[in-house]
Every structure is written in structure tokens, then in C-alpha cells.
């Protein structure tokens, strides 16, 4: 979800906008996965610049709910990312490789690493 601060009419009102996800539900989570929201004509982010998000005091709210088979419990995590925490023109690097025997290796150190894109 994306939230913007509306400063019109000398009043401050926080407005909330759902973000449509590329994949809404995952049944099995075998590898690290990036949540993707495509910025198109229907996106509340469409046409917004870094400065626009600063002016709107934008904040992205993320809640992920999953099921842990080991303990047979629902797990929920919530995070918030403000406009100044967004990396522009960047993407996450691949955090897993395959070894010579075909085994998938996840490098937990790389889960948050990004690289600039053109």
C-alpha cells in the first residue's frame, strides 16, 4: 500500500492507495522473491518523481503473511519505507546460485543488496 499526505485546503489528510502486485499469492516459497508492483497508468506512482514523493511525504506500507510448516504457525511481518528510503534506478541482485551438483545455494548476505540499472 502507498500513502501520500494531501495538503490541500490548508488541511493535512493522509490518503491510502493499494498497490496491485505482479504476483498476489505464492503457494510455495522455495527461493528469495521480490515483491513487484508495475508502475503503469493505474498505479498511484505513475509519473511521480523523487521530488514528488518527498513533497507528498510518501510512505510504502508492506505486510507479508505466511505459514511456517516447522512450527505450524502463521507468521506476519510488517515494514514501512518512507520516500527517502527508496532507491531510484536500482534492482535487487540475484541472491542465489546453483553449485556443480545442481544444489541451489541462497546467500543470505545478498538478500538486501542492490545494483544500479541504466
Secondary structure, DSSP 8 states (H G I E B T S, - for coil): -EEEEE-GGG--EEEEE----SS---S---S--------STTSTTTT--HHHHHHTT-EEEEEEEEEETTTTEEEEEEEEEEGGG--TTEEE---EEE-TTS-EEE-GGGTT-EEE--
